[in-house]
Amino acid sequence: MIDDLPARYREYLDRFMTEIGDKTAGAYVKFSGKLIQKLSFEEFTPVYLDYQEVLKRYTESIERGDTINDVVLRLLREKSASLVLPNPAD
Protein backbone atom coordinates (compact mmCIF):
# COMPACT_ATOMS: atom_id res chain seq x y z
CA MET A 1 0.00 0.00 0.00
CA ILE A 2 1.37 3.40 -0.98
CA ASP A 3 0.50 6.28 1.32
CA ASP A 4 -0.51 9.71 0.16
CA LEU A 5 2.96 11.14 0.83
CA PRO A 6 2.00 14.82 0.44
CA ALA A 7 -0.76 14.31 3.03
CA ARG A 8 1.64 12.51 5.39
CA TYR A 9 4.11 15.39 4.97
CA ARG A 10 1.42 17.96 5.84
CA GLU A 11 0.63 15.92 8.97
CA TYR A 12 4.35 15.93 9.83
CA LEU A 13 4.49 19.71 9.39
CA ASP A 14 1.43 20.10 11.64
CA ARG A 15 3.00 17.86 14.32
CA PHE A 16 6.29 19.75 14.02
CA MET A 17 4.55 23.12 14.44
CA THR A 18 2.50 21.89 17.41
CA GLU A 19 5.30 20.06 19.24
CA ILE A 20 8.30 22.21 18.37
CA GLY A 21 7.23 25.44 16.73
CA ASP A 22 7.91 27.30 13.53
CA LYS A 23 11.34 26.35 12.20
CA THR A 24 12.74 26.41 8.69
CA ALA A 25 13.55 23.19 6.84
CA GLY A 26 17.05 22.09 7.76
CA ALA A 27 16.92 23.54 11.28
CA TYR A 28 18.04 21.26 14.11
CA VAL A 29 15.97 20.94 17.27
CA LYS A 30 15.67 18.62 20.28
CA PHE A 31 12.63 16.34 20.37
CA SER A 32 12.05 13.33 22.59
CA GLY A 33 15.63 13.50 23.82
CA LYS A 34 17.04 13.40 20.29
CA LEU A 35 18.54 16.03 18.01
CA ILE A 36 16.43 16.03 14.86
CA GLN A 37 16.35 18.10 11.70
CA LYS A 38 13.20 19.58 10.19
CA LEU A 39 12.81 17.74 6.93
CA SER A 40 11.90 19.06 3.49
CA PHE A 41 9.43 16.94 1.51
CA GLU A 42 12.31 15.38 -0.43
CA GLU A 43 14.06 14.41 2.82
CA PHE A 44 10.83 13.33 4.51
CA THR A 45 9.78 10.79 1.89
CA PRO A 46 12.59 8.20 2.33
CA VAL A 47 12.59 8.66 6.12
CA TYR A 48 8.83 8.10 6.28
CA LEU A 49 8.92 5.05 4.01
CA ASP A 50 11.78 3.56 6.02
CA TYR A 51 9.90 4.24 9.28
CA GLN A 52 6.80 2.50 7.90
CA GLU A 53 8.88 -0.58 7.01
CA VAL A 54 10.53 -0.73 10.45
CA LEU A 55 7.15 -0.22 12.16
CA LYS A 56 5.59 -2.99 10.07
CA ARG A 57 8.36 -5.44 10.99
CA TYR A 58 8.18 -4.41 14.66
CA THR A 59 4.39 -4.90 14.73
CA GLU A 60 4.68 -8.30 13.02
CA SER A 61 7.32 -9.37 15.56
CA ILE A 62 5.12 -8.32 18.48
CA GLU A 63 2.15 -10.18 17.02
CA ARG A 64 4.24 -13.35 16.63
CA GLY A 65 5.55 -13.01 20.17
CA ASP A 66 9.17 -12.62 19.07
CA THR A 67 11.80 -11.19 21.37
CA ILE A 68 12.57 -7.64 20.23
CA ASN A 69 16.22 -6.72 19.83
CA ASP A 70 17.39 -3.49 21.52
CA VAL A 71 18.82 -2.34 18.17
CA VAL A 72 15.36 -2.53 16.62
CA LEU A 73 13.88 -0.52 19.49
CA ARG A 74 16.59 2.13 19.20
CA LEU A 75 16.06 2.34 15.42
CA LEU A 76 12.31 2.70 15.88
CA ARG A 77 12.81 5.43 18.53
CA GLU A 78 15.18 7.37 16.26
CA LYS A 79 12.89 7.14 13.24
CA SER A 80 9.77 8.08 15.17
CA ALA A 81 11.56 11.07 16.74
CA SER A 82 12.78 12.27 13.35
CA LEU A 83 9.14 12.28 12.18
CA VAL A 84 7.92 13.92 15.42
CA LEU A 85 5.87 10.82 16.22
CA PRO A 86 5.41 9.11 19.57
CA ASN A 87 7.47 5.96 19.87
CA PRO A 88 5.13 3.00 19.34
CA ALA A 89 7.40 0.83 21.49
CA ASP A 90 6.77 2.94 24.61
N, C-alpha and C positions, 0 to 999 in steps of 0.2 A: 504494500500500500504506500503510495506517495502522498505525503502531506502537502497542503497548500502552504508552501514555504513563505511566500509574502505575508500570509496571515500569521504564521508562526513568528515571523520576524516582528510584525507589529505588536504581537503579544509580548515578545521579549522587550521591545522598546517601552511598552507600558509598564512591565515589571521593573525594568531598570529605573524608569522615572519615579515610580512609587517607592521602591526600596532604597535607591541611591540618590536620585536627583538628576538634574539636567547636566549632562556631560557630553562633550563632543566625542565622536567615534575616534578610537585610538587612545582615549584617556584611560589611565590606570586608577583603580579604586580598590578598597578593601571590601569584601563581601563574604560573609560566612567564614571569617578567619583566613580568607585566601585573597591574594592580590590578583585581580582580574582586569581585563581590558574590555572597554566597550567596543563591541564588534560592529563593523559595517555589514551590510547584507551579504556581501561576497565572503566575508570572514565567517559570518554566522552559519551559512548553509552547511559547510562541511562539519563544523562543530556540532550543529544540531543533528545531522544525520548520524554522526558517530555516536552521539549521546543516545539516540534512539536505539541503535544497535546494541550498545552496552546495556541499556535498560531492558531491552527485550531478553538478552541472554541472562541477566540477573534475575528477572521475573521468572523465566523458565527454570532456572536453577532452584529458586525458592519453591516453586510449585512441585518440582521433583523431590525436594527434600535434600538437595545436595548441600555439602559444606561449602560455604562461601569463603574464598581466599581473601586475605586482607588487601592484596594488590587490587583485586576487583573492586572492593569497597572504596579504596582510595581513589581509583580511577573514576568511579561513579560520583564520588564527592566532588572531585575536581571538575568534572564535566558539568554537573548540575550547578555548581557555583559559577562557572563561566557563563552559563545561560540564565543566571539569577533565578534558579529554581530551587525549591527545597530538596534536600537529599532524600530520595525515596527509601534509602537504607536506614534512616533514623526513625 
